[in-house]
Amino acid sequence: MCKPGVNPAVALRVRRIVSENFGIHYDRIYPADSFREDYGVD
């Protein structure tokens, strides 16, 4: 679920791109996550 004002279609595209490029399972990516703290990505 997205925050108000966030386009769900865009959020899903970003989620897919992050999953593919960083090798993080799609189901483990959430809009509130931090790249550095949650994924260890700088």
Secondary structure, DSSP 4 states (H G I P E B T S, - for coil): -PPTT--HHHHHHHHHHHHHHHT--GGG--TT--HHHHH---
